[in-house]
């Protein structure tokens, strides 16, 4: 069974930065795509950033220029570097990994942007 484990969430002031990590229990090059979603209470999970196996990346308009997704194959880990954080970035952030027949999810990590 494959596991994804996020870490790095926390409380940060507006304008601050955080780096989220998502460690996979298998070789991440076997996944077609990996990335991040976020969810606030009472709302659906929203796409934040994604990377596919050819190296291309996509971002939600709300985070373009502030968030950067990256991967480290040697560590089987992906990252989400978040800068210039805003209160509206407050959410639980989930990493995902796509296989042909299934999408795997991590357990989520809380990010709170508040003064």
HELIX and SHEET records of a PDB file:
HELIX    1   1 UNK A   28  UNK A   30  5                                   3    
HELIX    2   2 UNK A   87  UNK A   89  5                                   3    
SHEET    1   A 4 UNK A   4  UNK A   7  0                                        
SHEET    2   A 4 UNK A  18  UNK A  24 -1                                        
SHEET    3   A 4 UNK A  77  UNK A  82 -1                                        
SHEET    4   A 4 UNK A  67  UNK A  72 -1                                        
SHEET    1   B 6 UNK A  10  UNK A  12  0                                        
SHEET    2   B 6 UNK A 109  UNK A 113  1                                        
SHEET    3   B 6 UNK A  91  UNK A  98 -1                                        
SHEET    4   B 6 UNK A  33  UNK A  39 -1                                        
SHEET    5   B 6 UNK A  46  UNK A  52 -1                                        
SHEET    6   B 6 UNK A  57  UNK A  59 -1                                        
SHEET    1   C 4 UNK A  10  UNK A  12  0                                        
SHEET    2   C 4 UNK A 109  UNK A 113  1                                        
SHEET    3   C 4 UNK A  91  UNK A  98 -1                                        
SHEET    4   C 4 UNK A 103  UNK A 105 -1                                        
END                                                                             
